[in-house]
Amino acid sequence: MHHDKKTQSKKAMRKVDVIYPLTIAKLTKKMGAKQFLFVSSLNANAQSPIFYSRIKGELENDVRKICFDSVSIFRPSLLLGNREEFRLGEKSAEVLFSVFPFIFVGPLKKYKAIQSITVAHAMFKVAQLNVKRVMLYPSEKIEEIGNSAE
């Protein structure tokens, strides 16, 4: 039973994290969209042994294959903000990130939590630039763009 539940959960995760965004990308391309921006994950890598990082990496690779003029991939660290669902692991991390932000400097800076509104601001600004290539935005870069003055 336990294994089956895990398989179901992975299937559902793949649907939300790969199939839906990829379907949207293909549809928008068909409708004439020139650029595509999406949120991936900090450690996205199609070769990762970690399922979540692996499917995010697969999504990145698949979207790159659709011939948009411009693809912007945002890789935030832990997202802070209001959400319906409560996940203990994320909540604990959120507390750690909020209470000890000074830990996340230097090489650990890319792991510093980021507000989802900051990610949205950065995506909006990058969309206006319409950069004609595939661009990867790591968390610290998202923070920088998202918080910069208009």
N, CA, C and O atoms as a GROMACS GRO file, in nm:
protein
  600
    1MET      N    1   0.082  -0.120   0.000
    1MET     CA    2   0.000   0.000   0.000
    1MET      C    3   0.087   0.126   0.000
    1MET      O    4   0.066   0.218  -0.080
    2HIS      N    5   0.184   0.128   0.091
    2HIS     CA    6   0.269   0.247   0.105
    2HIS      C    7   0.336   0.284  -0.028
    2HIS      O    8   0.338   0.401  -0.067
    3HIS      N    9   0.392   0.183  -0.096
    3HIS     CA   10   0.461   0.207  -0.223
    3HIS      C   11   0.365   0.266  -0.327
    3HIS      O   12   0.399   0.360  -0.400
    4ASP      N   13   0.244   0.208  -0.332
    4ASP     CA   14   0.144   0.253  -0.428
    4ASP      C   15   0.109   0.401  -0.406
    4ASP      O   16   0.094   0.477  -0.501
    5LYS      N   17   0.097   0.439  -0.280
    5LYS     CA   18   0.064   0.577  -0.245
    5LYS      C   19   0.176   0.671  -0.290
    5LYS      O   20   0.151   0.781  -0.340
    6LYS      N   21   0.299   0.625  -0.272
    6LYS     CA   22   0.416   0.704  -0.312
    6LYS      C   23   0.418   0.722  -0.464
    6LYS      O   24   0.448   0.830  -0.513
    7THR      N   25   0.386   0.617  -0.536
    7THR     CA   26   0.381   0.621  -0.683
    7THR      C   27   0.273   0.719  -0.729
    7THR      O   28   0.295   0.799  -0.820
    8GLN      N   29   0.156   0.711  -0.664
    8GLN     CA   30   0.045   0.800  -0.697
    8GLN      C   31   0.086   0.945  -0.675
    8GLN      O   32   0.057   1.032  -0.756
    9SER      N   33   0.152   0.968  -0.564
    9SER     CA   34   0.196   1.102  -0.526
    9SER      C   35   0.297   1.157  -0.628
    9SER      O   36   0.290   1.274  -0.666
   10LYS      N   37   0.389   1.072  -0.673
   10LYS     CA   38   0.488   1.113  -0.774
   10LYS      C   39   0.420   1.144  -0.906
   10LYS      O   40   0.458   1.238  -0.976
   11LYS      N   41   0.319   1.063  -0.940
   11LYS     CA   42   0.243   1.084  -1.063
   11LYS      C   43   0.173   1.219  -1.060
   11LYS      O   44   0.175   1.294  -1.157
   12ALA      N   45   0.110   1.248  -0.946
   12ALA     CA   46   0.037   1.374  -0.929
   12ALA      C   47   0.135   1.492  -0.935
   12ALA      O   48   0.104   1.596  -0.994
   13MET      N   49   0.250   1.475  -0.875
   13MET     CA   50   0.352   1.579  -0.873
   13MET      C   51   0.402   1.607  -1.014
   13MET      O   52   0.418   1.723  -1.054
   14ARG      N   53   0.428   1.499  -1.091
   14ARG     CA   54   0.475   1.514  -1.228
   14ARG      C   55   0.371   1.588  -1.313
   14ARG      O   56   0.404   1.670  -1.398
   15LYS      N   57   0.243   1.556  -1.288
   15LYS     CA   58   0.134   1.620  -1.362
   15LYS      C   59   0.137   1.771  -1.340
   15LYS      O   60   0.130   1.849  -1.435
   16VAL      N   61   0.147   1.812  -1.214
   16VAL     CA   62   0.145   1.954  -1.179
   16VAL      C   63   0.275   2.024  -1.218
   16VAL      O   64   0.273   2.137  -1.267
   17ASP      N   65   0.387   1.957  -1.195
   17ASP     CA   66   0.517   2.022  -1.214
   17ASP      C   67   0.578   2.010  -1.353
   17ASP      O   68   0.668   2.086  -1.388
   18VAL      N   69   0.529   1.914  -1.435
   18VAL     CA   70   0.584   1.897  -1.569
   18VAL      C   71   0.475   1.904  -1.676
   18VAL      O   72   0.480   1.989  -1.766
   19ILE      N   73   0.378   1.816  -1.666
   19ILE     CA   74   0.278   1.805  -1.773
   19ILE      C   75   0.198   1.934  -1.792
   19ILE      O   76   0.183   1.980  -1.905
   20TYR      N   77   0.146   1.992  -1.684
   20TYR     CA   78   0.067   2.115  -1.698
   20TYR      C   79   0.148   2.230  -1.757
   20TYR      O   80   0.107   2.289  -1.858
   21PRO      N   81   0.264   2.265  -1.697
   21PRO     CA   82   0.339   2.377  -1.754
   21PRO      C   83   0.383   2.352  -1.899
   21PRO      O   84   0.384   2.445  -1.980
   22LEU      N   85   0.419   2.229  -1.931
   22LEU     CA   86   0.463   2.196  -2.066
   22LEU      C   87   0.348   2.208  -2.165
   22LEU      O   88   0.366   2.256  -2.277
   23THR      N   89   0.230   2.164  -2.124
   23THR     CA   90   0.111   2.176  -2.207
   23THR      C   91   0.080   2.323  -2.233
   23THR      O   92   0.046   2.362  -2.345
   24ILE      N   93   0.091   2.404  -2.128
   24ILE     CA   94   0.067   2.549  -2.142
   24ILE      C   95   0.170   2.610  -2.237
   24ILE      O   96   0.135   2.693  -2.322
   25ALA      N   97   0.296   2.569  -2.222
   25ALA     CA   98   0.402   2.620  -2.310
   25ALA      C   99   0.371   2.588  -2.457
   25ALA      O  100   0.382   2.674  -2.544
   26LYS      N  101   0.333   2.464  -2.483
   26LYS     CA  102   0.304   2.422  -2.621
   26LYS      C  103   0.183   2.497  -2.677
   26LYS      O  104   0.183   2.540  -2.792
   27LEU      N  105   0.080   2.513  -2.594
   27LEU     CA  106  -0.040   2.585  -2.636
   27LEU      C  107  -0.012   2.731  -2.668
   27LEU      O  108  -0.055   2.783  -2.771
   28THR      N  109   0.062   2.796  -2.579
   28THR     CA  110   0.091   2.938  -2.600
   28THR      C  111   0.178   2.958  -2.724
   28THR      O  112   0.164   3.056  -2.796
   29LYS      N  113   0.270   2.863  -2.747
   29LYS     CA  114   0.355   2.869  -2.866
   29LYS      C  115   0.268   2.859  -2.991
   29LYS      O  116   0.285   2.935  -3.086
   30LYS      N  117   0.175   2.764  -2.989
   30LYS     CA  118   0.083   2.743  -3.100
   30LYS      C  119   0.000   2.869  -3.125
   30LYS      O  120  -0.036   2.899  -3.239
   31MET      N  121  -0.031   2.942  -3.018
   31MET     CA  122  -0.113   3.063  -3.029
   31MET      C  123  -0.030   3.187  -3.062
   31MET      O  124  -0.082   3.298  -3.068
   32GLY      N  125   0.101   3.166  -3.083
   32GLY     CA  126   0.186   3.276  -3.129
   32GLY      C  127   0.270   3.345  -3.023
   32GLY      O  128   0.330   3.449  -3.050
   33ALA      N  129   0.277   3.289  -2.902
   33ALA     CA  130   0.361   3.350  -2.798
   33ALA      C  131   0.507   3.346  -2.840
   33ALA      O  132   0.555   3.247  -2.895
   34LYS      N  133   0.577   3.456  -2.813
   34LYS     CA  134   0.719   3.466  -2.851
   34LYS      C  135   0.811   3.436  -2.733
   34LYS      O  136   0.926   3.396  -2.751
   35GLN      N  137   0.759   3.456  -2.612
   35GLN     CA  138   0.844   3.427  -2.497
   35GLN      C  139   0.768   3.349  -2.392
   35GLN      O  140   0.645   3.357  -2.383
   36PHE      N  141   0.844   3.273  -2.312
   36PHE     CA  142   0.785   3.192  -2.208
   36PHE      C  143   0.868   3.205  -2.082
   36PHE      O  144   0.990   3.185  -2.085
   37LEU      N  145   0.804   3.239  -1.972
   37LEU     CA  146   0.872   3.254  -1.843
   37LEU      C  147   0.808   3.157  -1.745
   37LEU      O  148   0.686   3.144  -1.742
   38PHE      N  149   0.889   3.089  -1.667
   38PHE     CA  150   0.831   2.998  -1.567
   38PHE      C  151   0.922   2.980  -1.446
   38PHE      O  152   1.042   3.005  -1.451
   39VAL      N  153   0.860   2.936  -1.338
   39VAL     CA  154   0.932   2.912  -1.213
   39VAL      C  155   0.972   2.766  -1.208
   39VAL      O  156   0.889   2.676  -1.221
   40SER      N  157   1.101   2.744  -1.189
   40SER     CA  158   1.156   2.610  -1.175
   40SER      C  159   1.195   2.591  -1.029
   40SER      O  160   1.119   2.629  -0.939
   41SER      N  161   1.310   2.534  -1.004
   41SER     CA  162   1.353   2.510  -0.868
   41SER      C  163   1.504   2.529  -0.859
   41SER      O  164   1.577   2.504  -0.956
   42LEU      N  165   1.549   2.572  -0.744
   42LEU     CA  166   1.690   2.601  -0.719
   42LEU      C  167   1.785   2.492  -0.770
   42LEU      O  168   1.884   2.522  -0.837
   43ASN      N  169   1.754   2.367  -0.739
   43ASN     CA  170   1.845   2.258  -0.778
   43ASN      C  171   1.795   2.175  -0.895
   43ASN      O  172   1.824   2.055  -0.904
   44ALA      N  173   1.719   2.237  -0.985
   44ALA     CA  174   1.665   2.165  -1.100
   44ALA      C  175   1.777   2.100  -1.180
   44ALA      O  176   1.876   2.165  -1.215
   45ASN      N  177   1.762   1.970  -1.208
   45ASN     CA  178   1.862   1.896  -1.283
   45ASN      C  179   1.802   1.762  -1.324
   45ASN      O  180   1.769   1.679  -1.240
   46ALA      N  181   1.788   1.743  -1.455
   46ALA     CA  182   1.724   1.621  -1.506
   46ALA      C  183   1.797   1.493  -1.464
   46ALA      O  184   1.740   1.384  -1.471
   47GLN      N  185   1.923   1.505  -1.422
   47GLN     CA  186   2.000   1.387  -1.378
   47GLN      C  187   1.998   1.369  -1.227
   47GLN      O  188   2.059   1.276  -1.175
   48SER      N  189   1.929   1.456  -1.156
   48SER     CA  190   1.930   1.451  -1.009
   48SER      C  191   1.868   1.324  -0.955
   48SER      O  192   1.768   1.275  -1.009
   49PRO      N  193   1.926   1.269  -0.848
   49PRO     CA  194   1.864   1.152  -0.784
   49PRO      C  195   1.739   1.194  -0.705
   49PRO      O  196   1.656   1.109  -0.669
   50ILE      N  197   1.725   1.323  -0.678
   50ILE     CA  198   1.608   1.373  -0.604
   50ILE      C  199   1.494   1.397  -0.704
   50ILE      O  200   1.508   1.474  -0.798
   51PHE      N  201   1.382   1.330  -0.680
   51PHE     CA  202   1.270   1.331  -0.773
   51PHE      C  203   1.227   1.472  -0.812
   51PHE      O  204   1.215   1.504  -0.931
   52TYR      N  205   1.204   1.558  -0.712
   52TYR     CA  206   1.155   1.694  -0.740
   52TYR      C  207   1.252   1.772  -0.828
   52TYR      O  208   1.211   1.835  -0.926
   53SER      N  209   1.380   1.769  -0.794
   53SER     CA  210   1.482   1.839  -0.873
   53SER      C  211   1.490   1.781  -1.014
   53SER      O  212   1.511   1.853  -1.111
   54ARG      N  213   1.473   1.649  -1.023
   54ARG     CA  214   1.481   1.581  -1.152
   54ARG      C  215   1.365   1.622  -1.244
   54ARG      O  216   1.388   1.652  -1.361
   55ILE      N  217   1.241   1.624  -1.191
   55ILE     CA  218   1.129   1.660  -1.279
   55ILE      C  219   1.134   1.807  -1.318
   55ILE      O  220   1.092   1.844  -1.427
   56LYS      N  221   1.184   1.892  -1.228
   56LYS     CA  222   1.200   2.034  -1.264
   56LYS      C  223   1.304   2.048  -1.373
   56LYS      O  224   1.289   2.130  -1.464
   57GLY      N  225   1.410   1.969  -1.366
   57GLY     CA  226   1.514   1.968  -1.470
   57GLY      C  227   1.458   1.920  -1.603
   57GLY      O  228   1.493   1.974  -1.709
   58GLU      N  229   1.372   1.818  -1.597
   58GLU     CA  230   1.308   1.768  -1.719
   58GLU      C  231   1.222   1.876  -1.782
   58GLU      O  232   1.224   1.896  -1.903
   59LEU      N  233   1.146   1.946  -1.699
   59LEU     CA  234   1.060   2.053  -1.750
   59LEU      C  235   1.146   2.160  -1.819
   59LEU      O  236   1.113   2.204  -1.929
   60GLU      N  237   1.256   2.200  -1.756
   60GLU     CA  238   1.345   2.300  -1.815
   60GLU      C  239   1.392   2.254  -1.953
   60GLU      O  240   1.388   2.330  -2.050
   61ASN      N  241   1.437   2.129  -1.962
   61ASN     CA  242   1.487   2.075  -2.090
   61ASN      C  243   1.377   2.072  -2.196
   61ASN      O  244   1.401   2.107  -2.312
   62ASP      N  245   1.257   2.030  -2.156
   62ASP     CA  246   1.147   2.019  -2.251
   62ASP      C  247   1.102   2.156  -2.301
   62ASP      O  248   1.071   2.172  -2.420
   63VAL      N  249   1.097   2.254  -2.213
   63VAL     CA  250   1.055   2.389  -2.254
   63VAL      C  251   1.160   2.448  -2.348
   63VAL      O  252   1.125   2.518  -2.444
   64ARG      N  253   1.288   2.421  -2.323
   64ARG     CA  254   1.396   2.472  -2.410
   64ARG      C  255   1.378   2.422  -2.554
   64ARG      O  256   1.417   2.491  -2.649
   65LYS      N  257   1.320   2.302  -2.570
   65LYS     CA  258   1.304   2.242  -2.703
   65LYS      C  259   1.192   2.308  -2.784
   65LYS      O  260   1.188   2.295  -2.906
   66ILE      N  261   1.102   2.380  -2.716
   66ILE     CA  262   0.995   2.450  -2.787
   66ILE      C  263   1.058   2.581  -2.835
   66ILE      O  264   1.119   2.653  -2.757
   67CYS      N  265   1.043   2.611  -2.962
   67CYS     CA  266   1.120   2.723  -3.017
   67CYS      C  267   1.063   2.862  -2.989
   67CYS      O  268   1.016   2.930  -3.081
   68PHE      N  269   1.067   2.902  -2.863
   68PHE     CA  270   1.031   3.040  -2.829
   68PHE      C  271   1.151   3.128  -2.862
   68PHE      O  272   1.264   3.082  -2.861
   69ASP      N  273   1.125   3.257  -2.890
   69ASP     CA  274   1.237   3.351  -2.910
   69ASP      C  275   1.310   3.369  -2.778
   69ASP      O  276   1.431   3.390  -2.774
   70SER      N  277   1.233   3.362  -2.670
   70SER     CA  278   1.285   3.394  -2.538
   70SER      C  279   1.227   3.300  -2.433
   70SER      O  280   1.105   3.285  -2.422
   71VAL      N  281   1.316   3.236  -2.356
   71VAL     CA  282   1.273   3.152  -2.244
   71VAL      C  283   1.345   3.201  -2.119
   71VAL      O  284   1.468   3.211  -2.117
   72SER      N  285   1.267   3.233  -2.015
   72SER     CA  286   1.326   3.278  -1.889
   72SER      C  287   1.288   3.179  -1.780
   72SER      O  288   1.171   3.159  -1.749
   73ILE      N  289   1.391   3.118  -1.722
   73ILE     CA  290   1.372   3.016  -1.619
   73ILE      C  291   1.413   3.074  -1.485
   73ILE      O  292   1.528   3.113  -1.465
   74PHE      N  293   1.318   3.080  -1.393
   74PHE     CA  294   1.344   3.135  -1.260
   74PHE      C  295   1.362   3.022  -1.162
   74PHE      O  296   1.276   2.935  -1.148
   75ARG      N  297   1.477   3.023  -1.092
   75ARG     CA  298   1.508   2.917  -0.996
   75ARG      C  299   1.517   2.973  -0.854
   75ARG      O  300   1.627   2.992  -0.801
   76PRO      N  301   1.402   3.000  -0.794
   76PRO     CA  302   1.407   3.054  -0.657
   76PRO      C  303   1.443   2.944  -0.556
   76PRO      O  304   1.426   2.825  -0.581
   77SER      N  305   1.492   2.989  -0.441
   77SER     CA  306   1.512   2.894  -0.330
   77SER      C  307   1.374   2.879  -0.266
   77SER      O  308   1.273   2.888  -0.336
   78LEU      N  309   1.368   2.856  -0.138
   78LEU     CA  310   1.238   2.839  -0.070
   78LEU      C  311   1.153   2.964  -0.087
   78LEU      O  312   1.198   3.075  -0.060
   79LEU      N  313   1.030   2.945  -0.132
   79LEU     CA  314   0.939   3.058  -0.150
   79LEU      C  315   0.864   3.090  -0.022
   79LEU      O  316   0.804   3.001   0.040
   80LEU      N  317   0.869   3.215   0.019
   80LEU     CA  318   0.793   3.259   0.136
   80LEU      C  319   0.668   3.329   0.086
   80LEU      O  320   0.670   3.396  -0.017
   81GLY      N  321   0.560   3.314   0.159
   81GLY     CA  322   0.436   3.380   0.120
   81GLY      C  323   0.319   3.298   0.167
   81GLY      O  324   0.336   3.186   0.214
   82ASN      N  325   0.200   3.352   0.155
   82ASN     CA  326   0.082   3.280   0.202
   82ASN      C  327   0.046   3.170   0.105
   82ASN      O  328   0.041   3.191  -0.016
   83ARG      N  329   0.021   3.052   0.159
   83ARG     CA  330  -0.030   2.944   0.076
   83ARG      C  331  -0.132   2.866   0.155
   83ARG      O  332  -0.130   2.862   0.278
   84GLU      N  333  -0.222   2.806   0.081
   84GLU     CA  334  -0.332   2.732   0.143
   84GLU      C  335  -0.279   2.611   0.220
   84GLU      O  336  -0.321   2.582   0.332
   85GLU      N  337  -0.186   2.542   0.156
   85GLU     CA  338  -0.141   2.414   0.206
   85GLU      C  339  -0.029   2.432   0.307
   85GLU      O  340   0.059   2.516   0.287
   86PHE      N  341  -0.030   2.355   0.413
   86PHE     CA  342   0.075   2.363   0.514
   86PHE      C  343   0.166   2.243   0.500
   86PHE      O  344   0.121   2.129   0.511
   87ARG      N  345   0.293   2.267   0.476
   87ARG     CA  346   0.389   2.157   0.470
   87ARG      C  347   0.491   2.177   0.581
   87ARG      O  348   0.561   2.278   0.584
   88LEU      N  349   0.498   2.080   0.673
   88LEU     CA  350   0.585   2.094   0.790
   88LEU      C  351   0.730   2.122   0.754
   88LEU      O  352   0.793   2.210   0.812
   89GLY      N  353   0.782   2.047   0.658
   89GLY     CA  354   0.923   2.066   0.619
   89GLY      C  355   0.948   2.208   0.573
   89GLY      O  356   1.047   2.271   0.612
   90GLU      N  357   0.858   2.259   0.490
   90GLU     CA  358   0.873   2.395   0.438
   90GLU      C  359   0.854   2.496   0.550
   90GLU      O  360   0.924   2.598   0.555
   91LYS      N  361   0.759   2.469   0.641
   91LYS     CA  362   0.733   2.561   0.751
   91LYS      C  363   0.857   2.572   0.839
   91LYS      O  364   0.897   2.682   0.877
   92SER      N  365   0.919   2.457   0.870
   92SER     CA  366   1.040   2.458   0.954
   92SER      C  367   1.150   2.535   0.884
   92SER      O  368   1.220   2.615   0.946
   93ALA      N  369   1.165   2.511   0.755
   93ALA     CA  370   1.268   2.581   0.678
   93ALA      C  371   1.238   2.731   0.678
   93ALA      O  372   1.329   2.813   0.693
   94GLU      N  373   1.111   2.765   0.662
   94GLU     CA  374   1.071   2.906   0.658
   94GLU      C  375   1.110   2.976   0.788
   94GLU      O  376   1.159   3.089   0.787
   95VAL      N  377   1.088   2.908   0.902
   95VAL     CA  378   1.124   2.964   1.032
   95VAL      C  379   1.275   2.982   1.039
   95VAL      O  380   1.324   3.088   1.080
   96LEU      N  381   1.350   2.878   1.000
   96LEU     CA  382   1.495   2.884   1.000
   96LEU      C  383   1.546   3.001   0.914
   96LEU      O  384   1.631   3.078   0.958
   97PHE      N  385   1.492   3.014   0.792
   97PHE     CA  386   1.534   3.119   0.700
   97PHE      C  387   1.499   3.258   0.754
   97PHE      O  388   1.575   3.353   0.736
   98SER      N  389   1.384   3.268   0.820
   98SER     CA  390   1.339   3.398   0.868
   98SER      C  391   1.412   3.441   0.995
   98SER      O  392   1.445   3.559   1.012
   99VAL      N  393   1.437   3.345   1.083
   99VAL     CA  394   1.502   3.377   1.211
   99VAL      C  395   1.653   3.394   1.196
   99VAL      O  396   1.714   3.475   1.266
  100PHE      N  397   1.713   3.316   1.106
  100PHE     CA  398   1.858   3.323   1.090
  100PHE      C  399   1.901   3.365   0.949
  100PHE      O  400   1.982   3.295   0.888
  101PRO      N  401   1.849   3.477   0.897
  101PRO     CA  402   1.885   3.511   0.758
  101PRO      C  403   2.034   3.536   0.740
  101PRO      O  404   2.086   3.522   0.630
  102PHE      N  405   2.103   3.575   0.850
  102PHE     CA  406   2.246   3.606   0.841
  102PHE      C  407   2.331   3.484   0.809
  102PHE      O  408   2.446   3.496   0.769
  103ILE      N  409   2.274   3.364   0.827
  103ILE     CA  410   2.348   3.242   0.792
  103ILE      C  411   2.367   3.237   0.640
  103ILE      O  412   2.466   3.186   0.589
  104PHE      N  413   2.265   3.292   0.568
  104PHE     CA  414   2.261   3.274   0.424
  104PHE      C  415   2.330   3.387   0.348
  104PHE      O  416   2.268   3.461   0.271
  105VAL      N  417   2.461   3.397   0.372
  105VAL     CA  418   2.542   3.497   0.301
  105VAL      C  419   2.654   3.422   0.232
  105VAL      O  420   2.672   3.302   0.255
  106GLY      N  421   2.729   3.491   0.148
  106GLY     CA  422   2.840   3.426   0.080
  106GLY      C  423   2.790   3.310  -0.004
  106GLY      O  424   2.692   3.323  -0.076
  107PRO      N  425   2.859   3.194   0.006
  107PRO     CA  426   2.821   3.082  -0.078
  107PRO      C  427   2.680   3.029  -0.049
  107PRO      O  428   2.619   2.965  -0.135
  108LEU      N  429   2.629   3.055   0.071
  108LEU     CA  430   2.495   3.006   0.104
  108LEU      C  431   2.385   3.102   0.060
  108LEU      O  432   2.266   3.074   0.077
  109LYS      N  433   2.426   3.216   0.003
  109LYS     CA  434   2.330   3.318  -0.036
  109LYS      C  435   2.219   3.266  -0.128
  109LYS      O  436   2.104   3.307  -0.119
  110LYS      N  437   2.258   3.175  -0.216
  110LYS     CA  438   2.158   3.124  -0.313
  110LYS      C  439   2.047   3.042  -0.246
  110LYS      O  440   1.943   3.016  -0.306
  111TYR      N  441   2.070   3.002  -0.119
  111TYR     CA  442   1.968   2.925  -0.047
  111TYR      C  443   1.875   3.012   0.037
  111TYR      O  444   1.778   2.963   0.094
  112LYS      N  445   1.906   3.141   0.045
  112LYS     CA  446   1.824   3.232   0.125
  112LYS      C  447   1.682   3.234   0.070
  112LYS      O  448   1.660   3.244  -0.051
  113ALA      N  449   1.586   3.224   0.161
  113ALA     CA  450   1.445   3.220   0.119
  113ALA      C  451   1.407   3.350   0.048
  113ALA      O  452   1.469   3.454   0.070
  114ILE      N  453   1.306   3.343  -0.035
  114ILE     CA  454   1.266   3.459  -0.115
  114ILE      C  455   1.113   3.472  -0.112
  114ILE      O  456   1.042   3.371  -0.112
  115GLN      N  457   1.064   3.594  -0.108
  115GLN     CA  458   0.920   3.616  -0.108
  115GLN      C  459   0.865   3.588  -0.247
  115GLN      O  460   0.925   3.626  -0.347
  116SER      N  461   0.751   3.521  -0.253
  116SER     CA  462   0.692   3.490  -0.384
  116SER      C  463   0.658   3.617  -0.461
  116SER      O  464   0.664   3.618  -0.584
  117ILE      N  465   0.623   3.725  -0.390
  117ILE     CA  466   0.592   3.853  -0.458
  117ILE      C  467   0.717   3.908  -0.527
  117ILE      O  468   0.707   3.971  -0.633
  118THR      N  469   0.834   3.885  -0.467
  118THR     CA  470   0.961   3.930  -0.527
  118THR      C  471   0.985   3.856  -0.659
  118THR      O  472   1.030   3.914  -0.757
  119VAL      N  473   0.954   3.725  -0.659
  119VAL     CA  474   0.968   3.644  -0.780
  119VAL      C  475   0.874   3.697  -0.888
  119VAL      O  476   0.912   3.710  -1.004
  120ALA      N  477   0.750   3.728  -0.848
  120ALA     CA  478   0.652   3.781  -0.944
  120ALA      C  479   0.699   3.914  -1.003
  120ALA      O  480   0.687   3.934  -1.124
  121HIS      N  481   0.752   4.003  -0.920
  121HIS     CA  482   0.804   4.132  -0.968
  121HIS      C  483   0.917   4.110  -1.068
  121HIS      O  484   0.921   4.173  -1.174
  122ALA      N  485   1.009   4.020  -1.034
  122ALA     CA  486   1.123   3.991  -1.122
  122ALA      C  487   1.074   3.936  -1.256
  122ALA      O  488   1.125   3.976  -1.361
  123MET      N  489   0.977   3.846  -1.253
  123MET     CA  490   0.925   3.788  -1.376
  123MET      C  491   0.861   3.895  -1.464
  123MET      O  492   0.878   3.895  -1.586
  124PHE      N  493   0.788   3.985  -1.400
  124PHE     CA  494   0.723   4.094  -1.473
  124PHE      C  495   0.827   4.182  -1.542
  124PHE      O  496   0.813   4.217  -1.659
  125LYS      N  497   0.932   4.218  -1.466
  125LYS     CA  498   1.037   4.304  -1.523
  125LYS      C  499   1.112   4.236  -1.637
  125LYS      O  500   1.140   4.298  -1.740
  126VAL      N  501   1.144   4.108  -1.618
  126VAL     CA  502   1.217   4.033  -1.721
  126VAL      C  503   1.131   4.019  -1.847
  126VAL      O  504   1.182   4.026  -1.958
  127ALA      N  505   1.000   4.000  -1.829
  127ALA     CA  506   0.910   3.988  -1.945
  127ALA      C  507   0.915   4.114  -2.031
  127ALA      O  508   0.908   4.106  -2.154
  128GLN      N  509   0.927   4.230  -1.967
  128GLN     CA  510   0.935   4.357  -2.041
  128GLN      C  511   1.063   4.365  -2.124
  128GLN      O  512   1.065   4.425  -2.232
  129LEU      N  513   1.171   4.305  -2.073
  129LEU     CA  514   1.300   4.310  -2.143
  129LEU      C  515   1.298   4.228  -2.271
  129LEU      O  516   1.366   4.261  -2.368
  130ASN      N  517   1.220   4.120  -2.271
  130ASN     CA  518   1.207   4.033  -2.387
  130ASN      C  519   1.345   3.992  -2.442
  130ASN      O  520   1.374   4.010  -2.560
  131VAL      N  521   1.427   3.938  -2.355
  131VAL     CA  522   1.562   3.893  -2.391
  131VAL      C  523   1.550   3.777  -2.489
  131VAL      O  524   1.479   3.680  -2.462
  132LYS      N  525   1.620   3.786  -2.603
  132LYS     CA  526   1.604   3.687  -2.709
  132LYS      C  527   1.695   3.564  -2.693
  132LYS      O  528   1.774   3.532  -2.782
  133ARG      N  529   1.682   3.497  -2.581
  133ARG     CA  530   1.756   3.371  -2.563
  133ARG      C  531   1.705   3.300  -2.437
  133ARG      O  532   1.614   3.349  -2.369
  134VAL      N  533   1.763   3.186  -2.407
  134VAL     CA  534   1.728   3.116  -2.284
  134VAL      C  535   1.810   3.177  -2.170
  134VAL      O  536   1.933   3.182  -2.177
  135MET      N  537   1.741   3.223  -2.067
  135MET     CA  538   1.809   3.283  -1.953
  135MET      C  539   1.770   3.210  -1.825
  135MET      O  540   1.653   3.179  -1.802
  136LEU      N  541   1.870   3.185  -1.741
  136LEU     CA  542   1.847   3.123  -1.610
  136LEU      C  543   1.864   3.230  -1.503
  136LEU      O  544   1.964   3.301  -1.502
  137TYR      N  545   1.768   3.240  -1.415
  137TYR     CA  546   1.776   3.337  -1.306
  137TYR      C  547   1.781   3.265  -1.173
  137TYR      O  548   1.678   3.216  -1.125
  138PRO      N  549   1.901   3.259  -1.110
  138PRO     CA  550   1.909   3.197  -0.977
  138PRO      C  551   1.846   3.289  -0.873
  138PRO      O  552   1.821   3.407  -0.899
  139SER      N  553   1.821   3.235  -0.756
  139SER     CA  554   1.748   3.307  -0.652
  139SER      C  555   1.804   3.446  -0.619
  139SER      O  556   1.728   3.541  -0.605
  140GLU      N  557   1.937   3.457  -0.607
  140GLU     CA  558   1.992   3.588  -0.568
  140GLU      C  559   1.971   3.692  -0.679
  140GLU      O  560   1.955   3.811  -0.651
  141LYS      N  561   1.971   3.647  -0.803
  141LYS     CA  562   1.947   3.736  -0.917
  141LYS      C  563   1.799   3.778  -0.919
  141LYS      O  564   1.768   3.893  -0.948
  142ILE      N  565   1.710   3.684  -0.890
  142ILE     CA  566   1.567   3.713  -0.883
  142ILE      C  567   1.542   3.820  -0.777
  142ILE      O  568   1.468   3.916  -0.797
  143GLU      N  569   1.608   3.801  -0.663
  143GLU     CA  570   1.598   3.895  -0.550
  143GLU      C  571   1.641   4.035  -0.594
  143GLU      O  572   1.572   4.134  -0.568
  144GLU      N  573   1.754   4.041  -0.661
  144GLU     CA  574   1.812   4.167  -0.708
  144GLU      C  575   1.716   4.238  -0.807
  144GLU      O  576   1.688   4.357  -0.792
  145ILE      N  577   1.666   4.165  -0.906
  145ILE     CA  578   1.575   4.223  -1.006
  145ILE      C  579   1.442   4.260  -0.943
  145ILE      O  580   1.390   4.369  -0.965
  146GLY      N  581   1.387   4.167  -0.864
  146GLY     CA  582   1.256   4.186  -0.804
  146GLY      C  583   1.248   4.302  -0.707
  146GLY      O  584   1.144   4.366  -0.692
  147ASN      N  585   1.361   4.328  -0.640
  147ASN     CA  586   1.362   4.437  -0.542
  147ASN      C  587   1.418   4.568  -0.594
  147ASN      O  588   1.419   4.667  -0.522
  148SER      N  589   1.465   4.570  -0.720
  148SER     CA  590   1.522   4.693  -0.773
  148SER      C  591   1.411   4.793  -0.802
  148SER      O  592   1.299   4.755  -0.835
  149ALA      N  593   1.443   4.920  -0.790
  149ALA     CA  594   1.345   5.026  -0.815
  149ALA      C  595   1.299   5.018  -0.959
  149ALA      O  596   1.374   4.976  -1.047
  150GLU      N  597   1.176   5.060  -0.984
  150GLU     CA  598   1.118   5.052  -1.120
  150GLU      C  599   1.209   5.121  -1.221
  150GLU      O  600   1.177   5.125  -1.340
   0.00000   0.00000   0.00000
